[in-house]
Amino acid sequence: MATQLKVHPSFFKEFATKTWVSPTEIVKELVENAFDEDATKVLITVLKDGSVTIEDDAGMDSSGMEKFLLLGSPHKKVESVSPKLKRLRTGRYGTGRLSFLTSFESMKIRTKRGSFHKAFMIDGAVLDSLFTGNASLDELSAPALKRDGTELVMSGSKTETDAFKLSKEIRKLAILRQPMFEVSIKNADSFHEWKFDGAQRITAPDIQGHRVPVSLEGGKITGEIVIARRPLSDEERGIAVMVGNHIVTRSNFGFDTKLSRVTGNVRCDTLTSRFADKSALIEDDEYVKFNQAMKTFVIDTVIPSLTEYEDVLITREESKIYREIDKVLGQAMVETLETQEEVQGYEMVDVKEVVRATKDDDRPAKRSGSQVQEYEESRPMAPESSGMSKRHEEPQSYRSVPVEEASGVEGEVVDVVDEKQVDGTVIRTKKVRKPILKKTFALKRVGFKVIPYEDESDSRYSFTSDNVVFVNKANSTYKAEASRGDEFLLRHIISRVAESVASAKHPEGKDALELQNRLVSEAIRIHDYSVMKSS
């Protein structure tokens, strides 16, 4: 009897339910499938009961349906370009159609192209039959779609699907940059076929910066690397590595600390991605050659370009406003500087002084004309002086002038030596331990700099990184204030800076201001309502 290798019935269920990790990965896989089949529009609907639907305008005919039902078929690898729009396909083996079983119990499929239409259901139970080589699917007596397209309804959610997070993840898909392909998303209480009411289009992020084209190994490695002008989020950071039109992973090729502001993508179709979920690269000979070529490119081209940034285009009027903001913020910093002194060390200094003679109390005072003059003088010697001063006739007895009364270098006096000169003067030498002071400056408040950027896909009107406030010119609030004039735009930007300072330094104050603004708004609303009611 021949030795046989068999497939256990649990294999297919394990493969289908433990390959894709989340609803967002499942939806991304199915959106890429729609792209591969020449769809130009995709609509995702997250329903209140937890179901998720994915609709497109491509649809399948009988030949396409036959390929869809053949799991593991290499037709996408063989037919790597789509028939109608000549797109380079993202998939290879058609395993993604089982991905839904990770997070959903079942998927209902309706498709139509021309006169062909079909509806059927796939759930976990049919996978138990696949070890025999095939499994029967019960066709549904559902009405045909009203258009050419495919409709997938995934039901029996095992985990919650958040539309916002889903939209954020789909933005990472490289296919969003392809022409004639749009993806929209919406929340809904119930499902209605191909209704875009309330849907929001998902667009790829447009990151401004210095762009470096990539073409290596005779065109086998192509793409574009962007040295971003603004700080990048964790999702944006790194160079996306693509096989076909699918992003497999992101990498900095061993230069993580140097490439914190580097993003972009490179495509290499000689690489091989992991069979199932395409989330990793097979480290074969082609991978080694690719990795070495990219490391060399980063060293020779990317790192030397890190200081080059593509400035945001701003109008002359906007330029005046930003200069005024810099001036105001700069002045605020100057006015809040405070001087500090820091002792770096000590040095010994000899300080010489000339001490004049003085009269003792029991002797006659020196006379000058008819006036009696008792004098006491202590002065530093000039550097060029020989230390000798004007001679006095008949020198008197002497006493030491207190050192504390003598002028000189500030510091701790550690020794004093007096030398009597022949003319009656005394040269006093003080050894002073003098501190070496370094003047430093500190800010009572931290200054912020404002840098504009323009990204329509970024919903933020501003964000802060270190002491820089990045203001989004594409935000609707910015545009509205700019249309009202320079003064309003200036006020708007300064308020953004104030919010950033408050958030960074005094979050409790920001919360109080927001509460105050809400209370004021409510008071105005009540007042207006009362006036309207009384009239």
Phi, psi and omega per residue, in radians:
M1 nan 2.320 -3.112
A2 -1.242 2.506 3.080
T3 -1.310 2.340 -3.062
Q4 -2.078 2.490 3.007
L5 -1.852 2.127 -3.047
K6 -1.988 2.836 3.065
V7 -1.882 2.171 3.132
H8 -1.295 2.515 -3.139
P9 -0.975 -0.468 -3.090
S10 -1.340 -0.243 -3.056
F11 -1.015 -0.867 -3.053
F12 -1.161 -0.629 3.126
K13 -1.213 -0.718 3.091
E14 -1.079 -0.757 -3.140
F15 -1.088 -0.774 -3.063
A16 -1.279 -0.570 -3.009
T17 -1.712 -0.099 -3.074
K18 -2.296 0.463 3.100
T19 -1.853 -0.836 3.123
W20 -1.649 2.424 -2.873
V21 -1.714 -0.277 -3.032
S22 -2.758 2.849 3.076
P23 -1.018 -0.616 -3.114
T24 -1.138 -0.692 3.108
E25 -1.168 -0.627 3.121
I26 -1.121 -0.841 -3.111
V27 -1.125 -0.718 3.098
K28 -1.033 -0.724 3.122
E29 -1.088 -0.758 -3.109
L30 -1.264 -0.545 3.049
V31 -1.154 -0.717 3.086
E32 -1.113 -0.617 3.079
N33 -1.084 -0.711 3.111
A34 -1.105 -0.700 3.096
F35 -1.064 -0.747 -3.117
D36 -1.076 -0.500 -3.103
E37 -1.669 0.350 3.032
D38 1.267 0.454 3.019
A39 -1.195 2.540 3.059
T40 -1.878 -0.355 3.094
K41 -2.384 2.439 3.077
V42 -2.289 2.338 3.106
L43 -2.105 2.161 3.094
I44 -1.877 2.272 3.115
T45 -2.163 2.137 3.060
V46 -1.709 1.998 -3.047
L47 -1.576 2.774 -3.070
K48 -1.082 -0.569 -3.104
D49 -1.429 0.081 3.110
G50 1.710 -0.176 3.101
S51 -1.249 2.711 3.094
V52 -2.289 2.293 3.095
T53 -2.005 2.547 3.075
I54 -2.270 2.096 -3.129
E55 -2.091 2.573 3.041
D56 -2.449 3.085 -3.098
D57 -1.964 0.456 3.136
A58 -1.712 -1.117 -3.130
G59 1.396 2.920 -3.138
M60 -2.184 2.481 2.974
D61 -1.681 -2.977 -3.069
S62 -1.094 -0.659 3.125
S63 -1.180 -0.743 3.111
G64 -1.136 -0.650 3.122
M65 -1.144 -0.687 3.130
E66 -1.066 -0.738 3.119
K67 -1.200 -0.647 3.142
F68 -1.083 -0.648 -3.066
L69 -1.484 -0.019 3.111
L70 -1.767 1.659 -3.089
L71 -1.168 2.414 3.127
G72 1.372 0.146 3.131
S73 -1.160 2.324 3.128
P74 -1.505 0.386 -3.030
H75 -1.097 -0.571 3.120
K76 -1.228 -0.508 3.095
K77 -1.318 -0.681 3.126
V78 -1.270 -0.827 3.106
E79 -1.741 1.239 -2.989
S80 -1.263 -0.200 3.108
V81 -1.991 2.333 -3.116
S82 -1.183 2.612 -2.995
P83 -1.222 -0.604 -2.999
K84 -1.638 -0.984 -3.063
L85 -1.677 0.043 3.076
K86 0.980 0.749 3.102
R87 -1.487 2.533 3.009
L88 -1.358 2.069 -2.998
R89 -1.279 2.631 -3.139
T90 -1.523 -0.578 -3.089
G91 -1.554 2.986 -3.133
R92 -2.386 -0.751 -2.993
Y93 -2.108 0.057 3.055
G94 1.174 0.558 -3.138
T95 -1.551 -0.272 -3.043
G96 -1.160 -0.316 -3.107
R97 -1.180 -0.292 3.070
L98 -1.639 -0.037 -3.024
S99 -1.075 -0.482 -3.053
F100 -1.068 -0.434 -3.047
L101 -1.168 -0.229 3.054
T102 -1.134 -0.681 -2.992
S103 -2.164 -0.094 -3.111
F104 -2.363 2.732 -3.131
E105 -1.421 -0.627 -3.042
S106 -2.648 2.841 3.062
M107 -2.412 2.165 3.065
K108 -1.671 2.336 -3.076
I109 -2.112 2.226 2.979
R110 -2.200 2.319 -3.136
T111 -2.483 2.685 -3.131
K112 -2.691 2.346 2.954
R113 -2.559 2.037 -3.071
G114 1.112 -2.212 -3.122
S115 -1.538 -0.155 -3.115
F116 -1.540 2.326 3.016
H117 -2.631 2.634 -3.114
K118 -2.704 2.624 3.084
A119 -2.448 2.338 3.137
F120 -2.757 3.023 -3.071
M121 -2.189 2.458 3.005
I122 -2.130 2.311 3.036
D123 -2.456 -3.111 -3.064
G124 -1.137 -0.471 -3.067
A125 -1.130 -0.612 -3.077
V126 -1.214 -0.352 -3.108
L127 -1.199 -0.429 3.137
D128 -1.144 -0.370 -3.118
S129 -1.586 -0.171 -3.015
L130 -1.201 -0.341 -3.122
F131 -1.134 -0.335 3.084
T132 -1.421 -0.155 3.128
G133 1.954 -0.359 3.106
N134 -2.725 2.844 3.107
A135 -2.491 2.401 -3.114
S136 -1.418 2.423 3.084
L137 -1.991 2.333 3.105
D138 -1.413 2.148 3.096
E139 -1.326 2.564 -3.104
L140 -1.769 2.510 3.089
S141 -1.551 1.087 -3.120
A142 -1.760 2.610 3.115
P143 -1.121 2.662 3.125
A144 -1.214 2.676 3.065
L145 -1.093 2.726 -3.127
K146 -1.475 0.037 -3.090
R147 -2.626 2.927 2.940
D148 -1.253 2.230 -3.129
G149 2.882 -3.133 3.108
T150 -2.223 2.476 3.138
E151 -2.211 2.132 3.093
L152 -2.001 2.175 3.109
V153 -2.071 1.900 3.137
M154 -1.682 2.106 -3.041
S155 -2.129 2.970 -3.119
G156 1.192 0.961 -3.074
S157 -1.092 2.312 3.082
K158 -1.629 -0.244 3.139
T159 -2.627 2.742 -3.073
E160 -1.288 2.446 3.067
T161 -1.929 2.099 -3.134
D162 -1.710 2.107 -3.068
A163 -1.091 -0.655 -3.128
F164 -1.142 -0.830 3.123
K165 -1.123 -0.660 3.119
L166 -1.097 -0.764 3.113
S167 -1.082 -0.716 -3.138
K168 -1.097 -0.673 -3.140
E169 -1.274 -0.679 -3.120
I170 -1.151 -0.508 3.100
R171 -1.002 -0.380 -3.115
K172 -1.350 -0.252 -3.084
L173 -1.162 2.276 3.135
A174 -1.166 -0.476 -3.090
I175 -1.161 -0.274 3.094
L176 -1.171 -0.319 3.113
R177 -1.524 -0.100 -3.113
Q178 -1.387 2.574 3.114
P179 -1.210 2.716 3.078
M180 0.987 0.721 3.061
F181 -2.588 2.062 -3.124
E182 -2.235 2.465 3.081
V183 -2.169 2.268 3.117
S184 -2.183 2.750 -3.109
I185 -2.472 2.610 3.089
K186 -2.723 2.813 2.950
N187 -1.725 2.576 3.117
A188 -2.702 2.637 3.077
D189 -1.318 -0.637 -3.139
S190 -2.466 2.836 -3.044
F191 -1.632 2.358 3.019
H192 -2.325 2.280 -3.027
E193 -1.035 2.206 2.939
W194 0.912 0.785 3.108
K195 -1.888 2.061 -3.083
F196 -1.664 0.110 3.132
D197 -1.037 2.191 3.125
G198 1.399 0.031 -3.136
A199 -1.430 2.593 3.125
Q200 -2.087 2.286 -3.122
R201 -1.269 2.425 3.097
I202 -1.713 2.115 -3.109
T203 -2.049 2.642 3.097
A204 -1.238 2.502 3.126
P205 -1.138 2.441 3.092
D206 -1.876 1.776 -3.049
I207 -1.675 2.144 3.139
Q208 -1.415 2.588 3.097
G209 2.788 -2.960 3.129
H210 -1.457 2.161 -3.044
R211 -1.772 2.279 -3.115
V212 -2.059 1.925 3.125
P213 -1.212 2.593 -3.120
V214 -2.135 2.218 3.014
S215 -2.648 1.784 -3.037
L216 -2.209 2.853 3.071
E217 0.909 0.819 3.105
G218 1.131 0.540 3.117
G219 1.574 0.038 3.095
K220 -1.241 -0.518 3.114
I221 -2.031 2.036 -3.108
T222 -2.336 2.800 3.087
G223 2.697 -2.789 -3.125
E224 -2.591 2.301 3.094
I225 -1.894 2.374 -3.097
V226 -2.034 2.178 2.990
I227 -1.616 1.796 -2.953
A228 -1.210 2.597 3.131
R229 -1.509 -0.395 3.129
R230 -2.037 2.842 3.093
P231 -1.053 2.512 -3.109
L232 -1.740 2.578 3.033
S233 -1.331 2.962 3.137
D234 -1.068 -0.605 -3.118
E235 -1.247 -0.507 -3.098
E236 -1.517 -0.432 -2.990
R237 -1.290 2.408 3.108
G238 1.852 2.757 -3.141
I239 -1.619 2.109 -3.137
A240 -1.283 2.292 3.094
V241 -1.799 2.113 -3.038
M242 -1.987 2.466 2.917
V243 -2.026 2.002 -2.954
G244 1.197 -2.307 3.095
N245 -1.827 0.343 -3.125
H246 -1.925 2.245 3.057
I247 -1.390 2.016 -3.109
V248 -1.489 -0.797 -3.095
T249 -2.755 3.037 3.027
R250 -2.120 2.487 -3.076
S251 -2.607 2.638 2.971
N252 -1.932 0.160 3.037
F253 0.932 0.712 3.061
G254 1.518 0.085 -3.121
F255 -2.036 0.803 -3.035
D256 -1.012 -0.747 -3.061
T257 -1.255 -0.487 -3.093
K258 -1.533 -0.415 -2.990
L259 -1.918 0.683 -3.108
S260 -1.170 -0.366 3.130
R261 -1.945 0.400 -3.101
V262 -1.889 2.331 3.082
T263 -2.464 -2.893 -3.135
G264 2.045 -2.864 -3.106
N265 -2.667 2.633 3.003
V266 -2.310 2.514 -3.109
R267 -2.082 2.336 3.106
C268 -2.488 1.852 -3.032
D269 -1.425 -0.074 3.052
T270 -1.462 -0.164 3.066
L271 -1.333 2.765 3.130
T272 -2.124 2.191 3.088
S273 -1.599 2.820 3.141
R274 -0.995 2.468 -2.992
F275 -0.938 -0.852 -2.950
A276 -1.397 -1.330 -2.987
D277 -1.696 0.025 3.064
K278 0.990 0.583 -3.069
S279 -1.790 0.114 3.119
A280 -2.669 2.791 -3.142
L281 -1.756 2.464 3.028
I282 -1.340 2.189 -3.046
E283 -1.519 1.249 3.114
D284 -1.735 -2.895 -3.116
D285 -1.086 -0.684 3.132
E286 -1.107 -0.652 3.104
Y287 -1.125 -0.738 -3.135
V288 -1.084 -0.771 3.129
K289 -1.134 -0.732 3.117
F290 -1.090 -0.818 -3.092
N291 -1.085 -0.720 -3.132
Q292 -1.200 -0.696 3.111
A293 -1.099 -0.702 -3.137
M294 -1.232 -0.679 3.108
K295 -1.070 -0.755 3.129
T296 -1.110 -0.702 3.140
F297 -1.144 -0.709 3.121
V298 -1.088 -0.779 -3.114
I299 -1.163 -0.788 -3.014
D300 -1.421 -0.521 -2.983
T301 -2.118 -0.821 -3.016
V302 -1.264 -0.916 -3.088
I303 -1.045 -0.747 3.074
P304 -1.130 -0.296 -3.108
S305 -1.657 0.055 -3.013
L306 -1.106 -0.411 -3.110
T307 -1.535 -0.057 -3.115
E308 -1.679 2.148 3.123
Y309 -2.256 2.496 3.107
E310 -1.520 2.001 -3.090
D311 -1.188 2.615 3.052
V312 -1.264 2.381 3.098
L313 -1.317 2.102 3.103
I314 -2.248 2.663 -3.112
T315 -1.318 2.935 3.140
R316 -1.112 -0.677 3.136
E317 -1.126 -0.753 3.127
E318 -1.122 -0.656 3.129
S319 -1.041 -0.712 3.100
K320 -1.067 -0.735 -3.097
I321 -1.121 -0.785 -3.122
Y322 -1.167 -0.609 3.063
R323 -1.130 -0.696 3.114
E324 -1.126 -0.698 3.113
I325 -1.102 -0.789 3.111
D326 -1.053 -0.681 -3.140
K327 -1.125 -0.817 -3.126
V328 -1.103 -0.804 -3.131
L329 -1.154 -0.678 3.108
G330 -1.101 -0.752 3.111
Q331 -1.112 -0.674 3.122
A332 -1.088 -0.653 3.122
M333 -1.182 -0.764 -3.134
V334 -1.057 -0.732 -3.088
E335 -1.245 -0.326 -3.121
T336 -1.839 0.179 3.050
L337 -1.272 2.419 3.030
E338 -2.243 2.400 -3.093
T339 -1.446 2.401 3.077
Q340 -2.270 2.614 3.090
E341 -2.010 2.333 -3.104
E342 -2.140 2.215 3.139
V343 -1.399 2.069 3.136
Q344 -1.643 -0.411 -3.115
G345 3.013 -2.869 -3.100
Y346 -2.396 2.714 3.044
E347 -2.438 2.664 3.111
M348 -1.662 2.267 -3.085
V349 -2.201 2.294 3.018
D350 -1.570 2.145 -3.141
V351 -1.994 2.054 -3.105
K352 -1.766 2.437 3.111
E353 -2.359 2.642 3.041
V354 -1.724 2.191 -3.122
V355 -1.961 2.161 3.138
R356 -1.391 2.791 3.095
A357 -1.290 2.633 3.095
T358 -2.275 2.742 -3.112
K359 -1.456 2.398 3.008
D360 -1.322 2.741 -3.054
D361 -1.158 -0.469 -3.064
D362 -1.713 0.221 3.129
R363 -2.115 2.780 3.132
P364 -1.145 2.548 3.105
A365 -1.399 2.679 3.067
K366 -1.215 2.356 -3.107
R367 -1.760 2.527 3.062
S368 -2.358 1.786 -3.031
G369 1.170 -2.344 -3.130
S370 -1.647 -0.015 -3.076
Q371 -1.734 2.525 3.009
V372 -1.584 2.232 -3.077
Q373 -2.167 2.003 2.985
E374 -1.828 2.226 -3.030
Y375 -2.314 2.714 3.111
E376 -2.560 2.185 -3.048
E377 -2.421 2.387 3.037
S378 -2.426 2.168 -3.138
R379 -2.524 2.595 3.100
P380 -1.208 2.651 3.064
M381 -1.454 2.436 3.049
A382 -1.198 2.606 -3.103
P383 -0.994 -0.629 -3.091
E384 -1.478 -0.081 -3.081
S385 -1.284 2.615 3.082
S386 -1.466 -0.049 -3.134
G387 1.613 -0.136 -3.129
M388 -1.683 2.337 3.101
S389 -1.974 -3.130 -3.061
K390 -1.063 2.348 -3.109
R391 -1.188 2.556 3.037
H392 -1.990 2.501 3.082
E393 -1.377 2.545 3.096
E394 0.836 1.374 -3.131
P395 -1.009 2.489 3.137
Q396 -1.648 3.062 3.015
S397 -1.243 2.834 -3.019
Y398 -2.151 2.693 2.893
R399 -2.413 2.731 -3.088
S400 -1.316 2.323 2.995
V401 -1.331 2.311 -3.129
P402 -0.965 2.341 -3.108
V403 -1.061 -0.632 -3.090
E404 -1.071 -0.401 -3.107
E405 -1.550 -0.196 -3.103
A406 -1.436 2.500 3.083
S407 -1.385 2.744 3.130
G408 2.819 -2.826 -3.094
V409 -1.326 2.379 3.118
E410 -1.295 2.476 3.130
G411 2.674 -3.075 -3.125
E412 -1.517 2.105 3.121
V413 -1.421 2.092 -3.085
V414 -1.835 -0.285 3.138
D415 -2.824 2.564 3.115
V416 -2.347 2.289 3.104
V417 -2.251 2.210 3.091
D418 -1.817 2.413 3.069
E419 -2.185 2.074 3.129
K420 -1.438 2.281 -3.125
Q421 -1.672 2.841 -3.092
V422 -1.172 -0.384 -3.140
D423 -1.527 0.055 3.089
G424 1.719 -0.181 3.102
T425 -1.438 2.893 3.129
V426 -2.188 2.239 3.031
I427 -1.658 2.036 -3.126
R428 -1.797 2.227 3.097
T429 -1.970 2.126 3.104
K430 -1.919 2.326 2.989
K431 -1.648 2.030 -3.050
V432 -1.979 2.255 3.027
R433 -1.500 1.749 -2.989
K434 -1.738 2.221 3.098
P435 -1.261 2.481 3.032
I436 -1.621 1.956 -3.034
L437 -1.769 2.441 3.023
K438 -2.025 2.214 3.125
K439 -1.494 2.257 3.086
T440 -2.187 2.905 -3.135
F441 -2.227 2.425 3.113
A442 -2.226 2.625 3.097
L443 -1.657 2.253 3.023
K444 -1.191 -0.610 3.059
R445 -2.297 2.616 -3.079
V446 -1.468 2.328 3.102
G447 -1.516 2.607 3.137
F448 -2.117 2.552 3.070
K449 -1.911 2.544 -3.108
V450 -1.901 2.254 3.071
I451 -2.238 2.181 3.123
P452 -1.449 2.617 2.953
Y453 -2.529 2.955 -3.075
E454 -2.383 1.947 -3.116
D455 -2.539 1.782 -3.093
E456 -1.149 -0.439 -3.125
S457 -1.430 -0.118 3.136
D458 -1.684 2.027 -3.076
S459 -1.325 -0.216 -3.126
R460 -1.290 2.513 3.006
Y461 -1.594 -0.276 3.040
S462 -2.939 2.773 2.988
F463 -2.674 2.817 -3.034
T464 -2.040 2.388 3.017
S465 -2.336 2.049 -3.013
D466 0.983 -2.129 -3.137
N467 -1.870 0.460 3.135
V468 -2.026 2.274 3.053
V469 -1.788 2.003 3.093
F470 -1.597 2.160 -3.086
V471 -1.913 2.218 -3.086
N472 -1.524 1.933 -3.132
K473 -1.194 -0.370 -3.103
A474 -1.431 -0.162 -3.125
N475 -1.182 2.495 -3.075
S476 -1.085 -0.616 3.122
T477 -1.146 -0.739 3.108
Y478 -1.045 -0.832 -3.107
K479 -1.070 -0.722 -3.129
A480 -1.123 -0.773 -3.137
E481 -1.194 -0.644 3.128
A482 -1.122 -0.609 -3.133
S483 -1.234 -0.331 -3.125
R484 -1.490 -0.235 3.107
G485 2.183 2.926 -3.051
D486 -1.053 -0.729 -3.060
E487 -1.083 -0.731 -3.120
F488 -1.219 -0.668 3.122
L489 -1.158 -0.727 3.100
L490 -1.040 -0.789 3.139
R491 -1.098 -0.696 -3.137
H492 -1.096 -0.804 -3.096
I493 -1.180 -0.728 3.121
I494 -1.092 -0.638 3.105
S495 -1.161 -0.591 3.086
R496 -1.139 -0.719 3.102
V497 -1.098 -0.753 3.137
A498 -1.058 -0.715 3.121
E499 -1.124 -0.686 3.141
S500 -1.137 -0.757 3.095
V501 -1.079 -0.766 -3.129
A502 -1.097 -0.745 -3.124
S503 -1.123 -0.700 -3.073
A504 -1.333 -0.698 -2.985
K505 -1.862 -0.585 -3.060
H506 -2.410 1.200 -3.104
P507 -1.049 -0.555 3.133
E508 -1.182 -0.577 3.086
G509 -1.189 -0.653 3.118
K510 -1.117 -0.756 3.113
D511 -1.070 -0.698 3.136
A512 -1.132 -0.719 3.116
L513 -1.108 -0.738 3.124
E514 -1.101 -0.717 3.099
L515 -1.112 -0.747 3.122
Q516 -1.066 -0.756 3.138
N517 -1.099 -0.680 3.111
R518 -1.156 -0.708 3.128
L519 -1.135 -0.722 3.109
V520 -1.095 -0.777 3.134
S521 -1.071 -0.718 3.140
E522 -1.179 -0.668 3.114
A523 -1.114 -0.733 3.112
I524 -1.113 -0.707 -3.135
R525 -1.111 -0.777 3.135
I526 -1.112 -0.725 3.133
H527 -1.076 -0.819 -3.134
D528 -1.092 -0.674 -3.140
Y529 -1.163 -0.702 3.136
S530 -1.134 -0.720 3.126
V531 -1.111 -0.770 -3.127
M532 -1.121 -0.682 -3.114
K533 -1.219 -0.676 -3.124
S534 -1.244 -0.489 3.135
S535 -1.452 nan nan
